[in-house]
Amino acid sequence: RYGSGVRQFLSWCGVAFRILDNAVRLYTLGIIASQFLGVSLSTGIALGAGVVLVYTTTGGLWSVLVTDTIQCAVLMTVALTILPLSLNAVGGIGELYRAVPDHFSFFGGHRGTLYFLAAYYLIVFIKYNGSWSFVQRLASMPSERDAVKMGLLSSAIFFVFPLLAVLPAVAARVYLPDLPPEMHERSYIEMCTRLLPHGMLGLMVSAMLAASLSTLAAEFNVTSSVFTTDIYRRVLRKNAGERETLVVARLATLGVAALIAFGALFVSGLGGAFEANKLLMALFGVPIVIPSVFGILWKKPNTKGVYICIAAGVVSGMLLKMCGNGLSWEAGTLIQICVCFAGFFGGALFGTPKKEQEERNALFAQIDFSHKEQEMQEK
C-alpha cells in the first residue's frame, strides 16, 4: 500500500508493540500460575513463556490452531460451570444486582461513563482490526465468504461469552467482601478455588492456563513470522533458503518470548493488566494501527501521512501523559486519535510522488477486480 520503506518501518514498530502488548498477557498468565501452583509471579511468568515457546516452535501455526480449538471448548464448558455456582453463592442474579456497589452498574463509576466507554471501545475497535493474529487467521480462510463467516462467529462469541465469564468476578465483591485491593485482579480465581470441587478446579486451572497460553502462542507465532518474512528475508538475507528461514523463525520466537517475559515483570508497576493495556494501546497501538487499517479504506493518504501519523501520535500521547495532569485518560485518548487522523490525512497536503500514485491506483484496481471476481464465483 505504501511501499517497501513504510512496510519495513511498520514491521519494526509492529514487532515492538506486539512485544509490549503481550507482556501484559503473559503477566496475566503469571498471576494464574502463581495462584494455583503456589509459585512466585516471576516463576509463573517464566513457566508460561517456556511452555508456549516449546509447542509454538515445534508445531508452528498448526499447533496453535489445534490447541486453540480444544482450549476454547474446555474453557467455555468450565466457565459456564462456575457461573451458576457463583450466582447461587450470592443468592441469585437479582440479589447480586442489589448488593454490588453503585459503580458496578452498567453506566456507574468513572469507567462506566459514556465518555470513557466511547474512548475505550474506539481504541479496542482500532486494535482488533489491526491485530496480526486475527489477520493471520482471516488470511488462512479459503475464500472471502468463509472469512466473513468466521469473523461473524468470532464477534458473536466475543460479545456474549465475556458477559457470562465476568459475572463470577463481580459476585466476588459480594461473596468475598474482605478481599484486599491488591487481590482484586485475582477475584475470579478466588471464586473458583472456593466454589469448585477439586476435580473441576483442576480442569478449570487447565482451562484458564490453556486460554492464556493459546493467546500467547498465536502472538508468538505471528510476531516471529513477521520478523522472519518481512524483515529478515526482505532486508537482511534476501536469498535465505527454507532451512535457514526455519532456524531463524525459531530463534526469533525464542527472542520474542524472552523480551515478552522480561516486560511482563514490570506490568504491575504500571497499575496492573487493565491499566497497562489501556496505556500501551493508547500510546503506541493507535498510531501504528491506523495507517494499516484505514489505508485500505481510503486512497488519499500517502507515505508522508503514515510517518506523520505515527510520529505525531506517539509524541502527542507522551506529552498528554506527562503534562496533562488535569486531563482525563479518555480526553487525552480522543485528542491523540484526532491528532493521528489529522497527520494521516494531512500528509497528502505535502504532495504525492507520481510513482507512488501509480502504484497505489494499481493496488486498489487489483483489490476491486479480486472482489468482483470473488462475487462472480460465489454466484
C-alpha positions as CSV (number, residue, x, y, z in Angstrom):
1,R,0.0,0.0,0.0
2,Y,2.8,2.5,0.9
3,G,5.9,0.9,-0.5
4,S,8.8,-1.1,0.9
5,G,10.1,1.7,3.2
6,V,6.9,2.0,5.1
7,R,6.4,-1.8,5.2
8,Q,9.8,-2.1,7.0
9,F,9.0,0.8,9.3
10,L,5.6,-0.6,10.3
11,S,7.1,-4.1,10.7
12,W,9.7,-2.9,13.2
13,C,7.1,-0.8,15.0
14,G,4.6,-3.6,15.0
15,V,7.0,-6.1,16.4
16,A,8.0,-3.7,19.2
17,F,4.3,-3.0,20.0
18,R,3.4,-6.7,20.0
19,I,6.1,-7.4,22.5
20,L,4.8,-4.7,24.8
21,D,1.2,-5.8,24.4
22,N,1.9,-9.4,25.0
23,A,3.9,-8.7,28.1
24,V,0.5,-7.7,29.7
25,R,-0.9,-11.1,28.6
26,L,2.0,-13.0,30.0
27,Y,1.7,-11.1,33.3
28,T,-2.0,-12.3,33.5
29,L,-0.8,-15.9,32.9
30,G,1.8,-15.4,35.6
31,I,-0.9,-14.4,38.1
32,I,-3.0,-17.5,37.3
33,A,0.1,-19.8,37.5
34,S,1.3,-18.2,40.8
35,Q,-2.1,-18.5,42.4
36,F,-2.8,-22.2,41.5
37,L,0.7,-23.6,41.5
38,G,2.0,-21.8,44.6
39,V,5.0,-20.2,42.9
40,S,6.1,-16.6,42.7
41,L,4.8,-14.3,39.9
42,S,8.2,-14.2,38.2
43,T,8.4,-18.1,38.2
44,G,4.8,-18.2,36.8
45,I,5.8,-15.9,34.0
46,A,8.9,-17.9,33.2
47,L,6.9,-21.2,33.2
48,G,4.2,-19.8,30.9
49,A,6.7,-18.4,28.4
50,G,8.6,-21.7,28.4
51,V,5.5,-23.8,27.7
52,V,4.3,-21.6,24.9
53,L,7.8,-21.4,23.4
54,V,8.1,-25.2,23.2
55,Y,4.9,-26.1,21.3
56,T,5.0,-22.9,19.1
57,T,8.5,-23.6,17.9
58,T,7.9,-27.3,17.4
59,G,4.4,-27.3,15.9
60,G,4.1,-23.9,14.2
61,L,0.7,-22.4,13.2
62,W,-0.9,-25.8,13.1
63,S,-0.2,-26.5,16.7
64,V,-1.6,-23.1,17.6
65,L,-4.8,-23.6,15.7
66,V,-5.5,-27.1,17.0
67,T,-4.8,-26.1,20.6
68,D,-7.0,-23.0,20.1
69,T,-10.0,-25.2,19.2
70,I,-9.6,-27.6,22.1
71,Q,-8.8,-25.0,24.7
72,C,-11.8,-22.9,23.6
73,A,-14.2,-25.8,24.2
74,V,-12.7,-26.7,27.6
75,L,-12.7,-23.1,28.8
76,M,-16.3,-22.4,27.8
77,T,-17.5,-25.6,29.5
78,V,-15.8,-24.9,32.8
79,A,-16.6,-21.2,32.8
80,L,-20.3,-22.0,32.4
81,T,-20.0,-24.3,35.4
82,I,-18.6,-21.7,37.8
83,L,-21.3,-19.2,36.7
84,P,-24.3,-20.8,38.3
85,L,-22.3,-21.8,41.4
86,S,-21.2,-18.1,41.9
87,L,-24.7,-16.8,41.4
88,N,-26.1,-19.4,43.8
89,A,-23.5,-18.4,46.4
90,V,-24.7,-14.8,46.5
91,G,-28.4,-15.6,46.3
92,G,-29.1,-15.2,42.6
93,I,-28.7,-12.6,39.9
94,G,-31.3,-10.3,41.5
95,E,-29.6,-10.3,44.9
96,L,-26.2,-9.7,43.2
97,Y,-27.5,-6.7,41.4
98,R,-28.9,-5.2,44.6
99,A,-25.8,-5.9,46.6
100,V,-23.0,-4.7,44.4
101,P,-21.7,-1.1,44.7
102,D,-23.3,1.6,42.5
103,H,-20.2,1.8,40.3
104,F,-20.7,-1.9,39.3
105,S,-23.8,-1.0,37.3
106,F,-23.7,-0.7,33.6
107,F,-23.0,3.0,33.5
108,G,-21.9,3.6,37.0
109,G,-18.5,4.8,38.2
110,H,-15.7,6.5,36.3
111,R,-15.2,3.6,33.8
112,G,-19.0,3.4,33.2
113,T,-19.5,6.9,31.7
114,L,-20.3,7.1,28.0
115,Y,-17.3,9.4,27.5
116,F,-14.9,6.7,28.9
117,L,-16.6,3.8,27.1
118,A,-16.6,5.7,23.8
119,A,-12.8,6.3,24.1
120,Y,-12.0,2.8,25.3
121,Y,-14.0,0.9,22.7
122,L,-12.8,3.2,20.0
123,I,-9.2,2.1,20.7
124,V,-10.4,-1.5,21.0
125,F,-12.1,-1.3,17.6
126,I,-8.9,0.0,16.1
127,K,-6.7,-2.6,17.9
128,Y,-8.9,-5.6,16.9
129,N,-9.0,-4.5,13.2
130,G,-5.2,-4.3,13.3
131,S,-4.5,-7.5,15.2
132,W,-1.9,-9.5,13.4
133,S,-3.2,-12.8,14.8
134,F,-6.7,-12.1,13.6
135,V,-5.4,-11.1,10.2
136,Q,-3.4,-14.3,10.0
137,R,-6.5,-16.4,10.7
138,L,-8.7,-14.5,8.2
139,A,-6.0,-14.8,5.5
140,S,-5.9,-18.5,6.1
141,M,-9.5,-19.0,5.1
142,P,-10.2,-20.5,1.6
143,S,-12.5,-17.7,0.5
144,E,-13.8,-14.2,1.4
145,R,-17.2,-15.7,2.3
146,D,-15.6,-18.1,4.7
147,A,-13.6,-15.3,6.3
148,V,-16.7,-13.2,6.8
149,K,-18.5,-16.2,8.4
150,M,-15.5,-16.8,10.8
151,G,-15.5,-13.1,11.6
152,L,-19.2,-13.0,12.4
153,L,-18.9,-16.1,14.6
154,S,-15.9,-14.7,16.5
155,S,-17.8,-11.4,17.0
156,A,-20.8,-13.2,18.4
157,I,-18.7,-15.2,20.8
158,F,-16.7,-12.2,21.9
159,F,-20.0,-10.3,22.5
160,V,-21.8,-13.0,24.5
161,F,-19.2,-15.0,26.4
162,P,-17.3,-12.2,28.3
163,L,-20.7,-11.1,29.7
164,L,-21.1,-14.6,31.2
165,A,-17.5,-15.0,32.2
166,V,-17.2,-11.8,34.1
167,L,-20.2,-12.4,36.5
168,P,-18.3,-14.7,38.9
169,A,-15.7,-11.9,39.4
170,V,-18.5,-9.4,40.0
171,A,-20.0,-11.9,42.5
172,A,-16.7,-12.0,44.4
173,R,-17.4,-8.4,45.5
174,V,-20.3,-9.7,47.5
175,Y,-19.1,-13.2,48.4
176,L,-15.6,-12.1,49.3
177,P,-16.2,-8.5,50.7
178,D,-12.9,-8.6,52.6
179,L,-10.7,-9.3,49.6
180,P,-7.8,-6.8,49.8
181,P,-7.4,-4.4,46.8
182,E,-4.1,-6.0,45.7
183,M,-6.1,-9.2,45.2
184,H,-8.9,-7.8,43.1
185,E,-7.2,-8.9,39.9
186,R,-7.4,-12.5,41.3
187,S,-11.1,-12.4,42.3
188,Y,-12.2,-14.8,39.6
189,I,-9.5,-17.3,40.6
190,E,-10.5,-16.9,44.3
191,M,-14.1,-17.7,43.4
192,C,-13.0,-20.9,41.6
193,T,-10.8,-22.1,44.4
194,R,-13.7,-21.7,47.0
195,L,-16.6,-23.0,45.0
196,L,-15.4,-25.6,42.5
197,P,-14.9,-29.3,43.6
198,H,-11.3,-30.4,43.4
199,G,-11.7,-32.3,40.2
200,M,-13.5,-29.5,38.4
201,L,-11.0,-27.0,39.9
202,G,-8.1,-28.9,38.3
203,L,-10.0,-28.7,34.9
204,M,-10.6,-25.0,35.5
205,V,-6.9,-24.4,36.2
206,S,-6.0,-26.2,33.0
207,A,-8.7,-24.3,31.0
208,M,-7.5,-20.9,32.3
209,L,-3.9,-21.6,31.7
210,A,-4.7,-23.0,28.3
211,A,-6.7,-19.9,27.3
212,S,-3.8,-17.7,28.2
213,L,-1.3,-20.0,26.6
214,S,-3.4,-20.1,23.4
215,T,-3.5,-16.3,23.0
216,L,0.3,-16.0,23.6
217,A,1.1,-18.9,21.3
218,A,-0.8,-17.1,18.4
219,E,1.1,-13.9,19.2
220,F,4.5,-15.6,19.4
221,N,3.9,-17.2,16.1
222,V,2.7,-14.2,14.2
223,T,5.3,-11.8,15.6
224,S,8.2,-14.2,14.8
225,S,6.7,-14.7,11.3
226,V,6.6,-11.0,10.6
227,F,10.2,-10.6,11.7
228,T,11.3,-13.6,9.6
229,T,9.3,-12.9,6.5
230,D,9.2,-9.1,6.4
231,I,12.4,-8.2,8.0
232,Y,15.0,-11.0,7.7
233,R,14.1,-12.3,4.2
234,R,13.3,-8.9,2.7
235,V,16.3,-6.9,4.1
236,L,18.9,-9.0,6.0
237,R,19.1,-12.2,3.9
238,K,17.1,-12.0,0.6
239,N,18.4,-15.3,-0.6
240,A,17.8,-17.3,2.6
241,G,16.8,-20.9,2.0
242,E,13.9,-22.7,3.6
243,R,16.0,-24.4,6.3
244,E,17.8,-21.2,7.2
245,T,14.4,-19.4,7.4
246,L,13.0,-22.1,9.7
247,V,16.0,-21.8,12.1
248,V,15.7,-18.0,12.1
249,A,12.0,-18.3,12.8
250,R,12.6,-20.5,15.8
251,L,15.4,-18.2,17.1
252,A,13.1,-15.2,16.5
253,T,10.4,-16.9,18.6
254,L,12.9,-17.5,21.4
255,G,13.9,-13.9,21.3
256,V,10.3,-12.7,21.3
257,A,9.5,-14.9,24.2
258,A,12.5,-13.6,26.2
259,L,11.6,-10.0,25.6
260,I,7.9,-10.5,26.5
261,A,8.8,-12.3,29.7
262,F,11.2,-9.5,30.7
263,G,8.5,-6.9,30.0
264,A,5.9,-8.9,32.0
265,L,7.9,-8.3,35.2
266,F,7.2,-4.6,35.0
267,V,3.4,-4.7,34.3
268,S,2.4,-4.5,38.0
269,G,4.3,-1.2,38.2
270,L,2.0,0.3,35.6
271,G,-1.1,-0.4,37.7
272,G,-1.9,-4.0,36.7
273,A,-3.1,-5.6,33.4
274,F,-6.0,-3.4,32.6
275,E,-4.2,-0.1,33.2
276,A,-1.1,-1.3,31.4
277,N,-3.1,-2.5,28.4
278,K,-5.0,0.8,28.3
279,L,-1.8,2.9,28.4
280,L,0.2,0.9,25.8
281,M,-2.7,0.7,23.4
282,A,-3.3,4.5,23.5
283,L,0.3,5.5,23.4
284,F,1.6,3.1,20.7
285,G,-1.1,0.9,19.3
286,V,-3.4,3.5,17.8
287,P,-0.7,5.5,15.9
288,I,0.7,2.2,14.5
289,V,-2.6,0.5,13.5
290,I,-4.4,3.5,11.9
291,P,-2.3,3.6,8.7
292,S,-2.5,-0.2,8.3
293,V,-6.3,-0.4,8.7
294,F,-7.6,2.9,7.2
295,G,-5.1,2.9,4.4
296,I,-7.1,0.1,2.8
297,L,-10.3,2.0,3.1
298,W,-9.2,5.3,1.7
299,K,-6.9,6.0,-1.3
300,K,-5.9,9.6,-0.5
301,P,-3.4,9.1,2.5
302,N,0.2,8.7,1.3
303,T,3.5,7.7,2.7
304,K,4.2,11.1,4.3
305,G,0.9,10.7,6.1
306,V,2.0,7.4,7.7
307,Y,5.2,8.9,9.1
308,I,3.4,12.0,10.4
309,C,0.6,9.9,11.9
310,I,2.9,7.7,13.9
311,A,5.3,10.4,15.0
312,A,2.6,12.9,15.9
313,G,0.5,10.2,17.6
314,V,3.3,8.9,19.8
315,V,4.7,12.3,20.7
316,S,1.2,13.8,21.5
317,G,0.4,10.7,23.5
318,M,3.5,11.0,25.6
319,L,3.1,14.8,26.1
320,L,-0.6,14.3,27.2
321,K,0.5,11.6,29.6
322,M,3.4,13.6,31.1
323,C,1.9,17.2,31.0
324,G,-1.9,16.7,31.1
325,N,-2.2,16.2,34.8
326,G,-5.7,17.7,34.9
327,L,-6.8,15.8,31.7
328,S,-8.7,12.6,32.0
329,W,-7.4,9.5,30.2
330,E,-10.4,9.4,27.8
331,A,-10.0,13.1,26.8
332,G,-6.3,12.6,26.2
333,T,-7.0,9.4,24.1
334,L,-9.6,11.1,21.9
335,I,-7.3,14.1,21.4
336,Q,-4.5,11.7,20.4
337,I,-6.7,9.8,17.9
338,C,-7.7,13.2,16.3
339,V,-4.0,14.1,16.0
340,C,-3.3,10.7,14.4
341,F,-6.0,11.1,11.8
342,A,-5.1,14.7,11.1
343,G,-1.5,13.7,10.4
344,F,-2.6,10.6,8.4
345,F,-4.7,12.7,6.0
346,G,-2.6,15.8,6.3
347,G,0.4,14.1,4.7
348,A,-1.4,14.4,1.3
349,L,-1.1,18.2,1.5
350,F,2.7,17.9,1.0
351,G,2.1,16.1,-2.3
352,T,2.3,12.5,-3.5
353,P,5.1,11.4,-5.9
354,K,3.8,10.2,-9.3
355,K,5.3,6.7,-8.9
356,E,3.5,6.3,-5.6
357,Q,0.2,7.4,-7.1
358,E,0.5,4.9,-9.9
359,E,1.4,2.0,-7.6
360,R,-1.5,3.0,-5.2
361,N,-4.0,3.1,-8.1
362,A,-2.8,-0.2,-9.4
363,L,-3.3,-1.8,-6.0
364,F,-6.8,-0.5,-5.5
365,A,-7.7,-1.6,-9.0
366,Q,-6.4,-5.1,-8.2
367,I,-8.4,-5.2,-5.0
368,D,-11.6,-4.1,-6.8
369,F,-11.0,-6.8,-9.5
370,S,-10.4,-9.5,-7.0
371,H,-13.5,-8.6,-5.1
372,K,-15.7,-8.7,-8.2
373,E,-14.1,-11.9,-9.3
374,Q,-14.9,-13.5,-5.9
375,E,-18.5,-12.3,-6.1
376,M,-18.9,-13.9,-9.6
377,Q,-17.5,-17.2,-8.4
378,E,-19.9,-17.3,-5.4
379,K,-22.9,-16.6,-7.7
